[in-house]
Every structure is written in C-alpha cells, then in structure tokens.
Amino acid sequence: MVKQHFRYSASILKTGQLLGALGALLTFMLGSLLLLELPNLNDMDLTQIYKDDYGNVHFELQILVIVSLIGTLVAAANRKVKVTLDNETVSIKIPKLTGLGLMGLTTGEHRIPLHTIRKIELTPVTGFRNMAQAIQQSRLSLVTDSKTYLLQPYNFLRLGGPDHRMGLAGAFGKPKVRVETIIREAPLVRALSEAAGEAHVATTSVDRTGPLAKHFNLLKHRGMLIELTLLAGLGAYALIDYLVLTNYLVLGDLPIWPFVSAGLLAGAMGIRLGKGAPGAERLGVAAMLCLVAVAATYPGVQRYTLITSPEPVSVAYEMTETAHFEHSSYPAIDQRSSNIQEYWKSLETGTDVVFSVHDPVLGFALVDMSPVYEKSRAFYRTQEQ
C-alpha cells in the first residue's frame, strides 16, 4: 500500500468558500467604514486611533494583540498536525499547543501498528440544527490492546487528493443526509477501514439536542462541585468589592498580566477539575470560571493596591479647565463626565484641589474620591437652601 499522508483542517468548509466568506465580511466592514463621515485624513491625528489621552495604547488593542498572537500560535500548531498511514502502522502527530486536547482528543506523537487495532468506532452526533455542529462533535476512536485514540473523523484531508469538505449551504443548512454517512466517506475513515482489515468497524450514534442532553448532574461530580463553589465565591467577591470600591478612581492604565494570568490559571484549573465530565459541561463551566476570575481581578488589583499602600498622600492638583486636573508627577484626573458638574463649575480655573492618592503598586494609582464627594454634597445642600 502506498503511504498516505493526511493534514488537519480546523474548518470543515472548502478553502475557496471559507476565503470567500471572510472576504465578504471584510468587504462589508470596510464598506461600512467608508460610508461614515470621516474627517480629512490630512487633519486627522492617526495616533488617536490606538492611543488614549495619556499617550498609552488602548487596553482593548493590547488584548487584541494578545488574542491575535495566541490565535497565530494555535494556527501554526494546527499546520503541524498530521496522520500518516502505510501498510504496517498509522502515525499520529498532534502538538498539544493546538488545544485539541481540551476537547478530549488525542495529542502528542503516536505510532500504532495496524495489527494492534481491535476496533474502529465512529460516533456520529445527531440533534444539532446544522451539519457543521454535528460533524465537529463527531468522533473517530481507534481501539487498541492498550489504549484508545480519539480523533475528529472529517477534519483530515488526504494530501494529493480532492478536497472532500463541504460548502456553506451544506454546512449551515439543515442536514439532508445522515451524519454517519458523511463521516464514513471521509478520507481518513475510509483509509483506516481498508488498512486495518481485521479490525471491527462499529458505529454508535449519540443524540445531543443540548449541552445537558445526557442529563449530567454537575453536583455529583467532585471537580465540577469545586468549580461551582469557586464560581459562586469569585462572583460574590467581584460584585461586593466592586461596590465597596466605587469611591476609588483608577489613575493610569491597569496592567494586563494579572487579568491574563487569572484567566489562564482559572481556565486550566477548570479543565483539570472537570476531567471525567462530558465535554460540553467541562468546557462550559471552565469558560465561565475563566470569565469570572478575570472579572474578580479588577477589584482584586485595586484591593491589593490599598493593602500595600494603605496611607494615601495628599496631592494638590491644578484645575486646568472645568473638571480636569493635572499634576506634574501623577496622571491627569478627568472628571468631565462625572455627575457633579455644577460643583466643579463653582471652582475657578487654576484652583488647586487636593486629592487623596494611594501611590502606584502595580503601575496605577488610586484616588479616594470620598472627601470630594462629601464636599460636593455639602455644596448641593447649600444650593438647595
């Protein structure tokens, strides 16, 4: 038998249709931008697109760069996924950086003698509204004497062969044929069925009409119970401490690394604790834990600043214009969007206003606005008399 090579594709769409869909989306976005009344490019300061009033790169853009970098690394890792089949062995190479292991799929490098394969099991999934979801959730199991290898049956293309993937209409329309029929005709499945002639080929369909189709009880899984407890605890802390810290104003840019670290740590912990649970529940609860951990980091970094810098420093800011204050050693304080504009307007431009500032610990300072709010309330009480 001639050696056959298969490469992995994260998408089940034909390359031309995938590029066409992405091109149409990009064209729509650019067209929408051109329809706006943009200022003259000669008069436009292009740095305003990616920098804030303090000259720092926008936080959203920093997150976008990090996400794009992670996406590029995963895409590069996907390019290295391959399966090789000859008349004696099937070789699997799937880098762990692809993230396929998070879905319970086999990762790493494996060399499987064909004579050790006892069963080739297909697990087509039904119950989804479109074919794309059903195919992506279907599985191919290679059962040997010592181990079971789990792959996506449809996502491997045979090098030198035709592109068997489907178009947009077939992927996102209502299924017109059985999922089992489609994955049985996939190049990798057919090649393995022919090569491992003595292995029994079986099909076990799974009906998954929703994430809880199997009625999995999260409370009976010890790891899931720990995750739910963490979710409740972190969520309660995030809400309570956020409300407690509403009188504090953040000066400067928040560091990104605590948010990224908290999200990655919580996500990895969630995946680990959810081991043994169904994939949908495992990934879903882990994703929620990741998001709640990131949300709890916002009041957390502020609380850490208050703990490590408990005594505020009185700093005299000059009001350069109404509700806008500047100091040579600290970031500017902009209160032009606050709801006490009448109070700020009562102060003359050039007036020194003293703020209680907690010195930076993680790159940003905190201003205790309680004394300012107290003065503003006294001002409004006087105005009402």
Secondary structure as the mmCIF struct_conf table of DSSP 4:
data_model
#
loop_
_struct_conf.conf_type_id
_struct_conf.id
_struct_conf.beg_label_comp_id
_struct_conf.beg_label_asym_id
_struct_conf.beg_label_seq_id
_struct_conf.end_label_comp_id
_struct_conf.end_label_asym_id
_struct_conf.end_label_seq_id
STRN STRN1 GLN A 4 TYR A 8
BEND BEND1 ALA A 10 ALA A 10
STRN STRN2 LEU A 13 LEU A 13
HELX_RH_AL_P HELX_RH_AL_P1 THR A 15 LEU A 35
BEND BEND2 LEU A 36 LEU A 36
HELX_LH_PP_P HELX_LH_PP_P1 LEU A 38 ASN A 40
TURN_TY1_P TURN_TY1_P1 LEU A 41 ASP A 43
HELX_RH_3T_P HELX_RH_3T_P1 LEU A 46 ILE A 49
TURN_TY1_P TURN_TY1_P2 TYR A 50 TYR A 50
STRN STRN3 LYS A 51 LYS A 51
TURN_TY1_P TURN_TY1_P3 ASP A 53 TYR A 54
BEND BEND3 GLY A 55 GLY A 55
HELX_LH_PP_P HELX_LH_PP_P2 ASN A 56 ASN A 56
STRN STRN4 VAL A 57 VAL A 57
HELX_LH_PP_P HELX_LH_PP_P3 HIS A 58 HIS A 58
HELX_RH_AL_P HELX_RH_AL_P2 PHE A 59 ARG A 79
TURN_TY1_P TURN_TY1_P4 LYS A 80 LYS A 80
STRN STRN5 LYS A 82 LEU A 85
BEND BEND4 ASN A 87 GLU A 88
STRN STRN6 THR A 89 ILE A 94
HELX_RH_3T_P HELX_RH_3T_P2 LYS A 96 THR A 98
BEND BEND5 GLY A 99 GLY A 99
HELX_RH_3T_P HELX_RH_3T_P3 LEU A 100 MET A 103
TURN_TY1_P TURN_TY1_P5 GLY A 104 GLY A 104
STRN STRN7 GLY A 108 PRO A 113
HELX_RH_3T_P HELX_RH_3T_P4 LEU A 114 THR A 116
STRN STRN8 ILE A 117 THR A 123
STRN STRN9 VAL A 125 THR A 126
BEND BEND6 ARG A 129 ASN A 130
HELX_RH_AL_P HELX_RH_AL_P3 MET A 131 GLN A 137
STRN STRN10 ARG A 139 THR A 144
BEND BEND7 ASP A 145 SER A 146
STRN STRN11 THR A 148 LEU A 151
BEND BEND8 PRO A 153 ASN A 155
STRN STRN12 PHE A 156 ARG A 158
TURN_TY1_P TURN_TY1_P6 LEU A 159 GLY A 160
BEND BEND9 GLY A 161 GLY A 161
STRN STRN13 MET A 166 MET A 166
HELX_RH_AL_P HELX_RH_AL_P4 LEU A 168 PHE A 172
BEND BEND10 GLY A 173 GLY A 173
BEND BEND11 LYS A 176 VAL A 177
HELX_RH_AL_P HELX_RH_AL_P5 VAL A 179 ARG A 184
TURN_TY1_P TURN_TY1_P7 GLU A 185 GLU A 185
BEND BEND12 ALA A 186 ALA A 186
HELX_RH_AL_P HELX_RH_AL_P6 PRO A 187 ALA A 195
BEND BEND13 ALA A 196 ALA A 196
TURN_TY1_P TURN_TY1_P8 GLY A 197 GLU A 198
BEND BEND14 ALA A 199 ALA A 199
STRN STRN14 HIS A 200 THR A 203
STRN STRN15 VAL A 206 ASP A 207
BEND BEND15 THR A 209 GLY A 210
TURN_TY1_P TURN_TY1_P9 PRO A 211 LYS A 214
HELX_RH_3T_P HELX_RH_3T_P5 LEU A 218 LYS A 220
BEND BEND16 HIS A 221 HIS A 221
HELX_RH_AL_P HELX_RH_AL_P7 ARG A 222 VAL A 244
HELX_RH_3T_P HELX_RH_3T_P6 LEU A 245 ASN A 247
STRN STRN16 TYR A 248 LEU A 251
BEND BEND17 GLY A 252 GLY A 252
HELX_LH_PP_P HELX_LH_PP_P4 ASP A 253 PRO A 255
BEND BEND18 ILE A 256 ILE A 256
HELX_RH_AL_P HELX_RH_AL_P8 TRP A 257 LEU A 273
TURN_TY1_P TURN_TY1_P10 GLY A 274 GLY A 276
BEND BEND19 ALA A 277 ALA A 277
HELX_RH_AL_P HELX_RH_AL_P9 GLY A 279 THR A 308
BEND BEND20 SER A 309 SER A 309
BEND BEND21 GLU A 311 GLU A 311
STRN STRN17 VAL A 313 GLU A 321
TURN_TY1_P TURN_TY1_P11 THR A 322 ALA A 323
STRN STRN18 HIS A 324 GLU A 326
BEND BEND22 SER A 328 TYR A 330
STRN STRN19 ILE A 333 ASP A 334
TURN_TY1_P TURN_TY1_P12 ARG A 336 SER A 337
BEND BEND23 SER A 338 ASN A 339
HELX_RH_AL_P HELX_RH_AL_P10 GLN A 341 LYS A 345
TURN_TY1_P TURN_TY1_P13 SER A 346 SER A 346
BEND BEND24 LEU A 347 LEU A 347
HELX_LH_PP_P HELX_LH_PP_P5 GLU A 348 GLU A 348
TURN_TY1_P TURN_TY1_P14 THR A 349 GLY A 350
STRN STRN20 ASP A 352 HIS A 358
HELX_LH_PP_P HELX_LH_PP_P6 ASP A 359 PRO A 360
BEND BEND25 VAL A 361 GLY A 363
STRN STRN21 ALA A 365 ASP A 368
HELX_RH_AL_P HELX_RH_AL_P11 SER A 370 GLU A 384
#
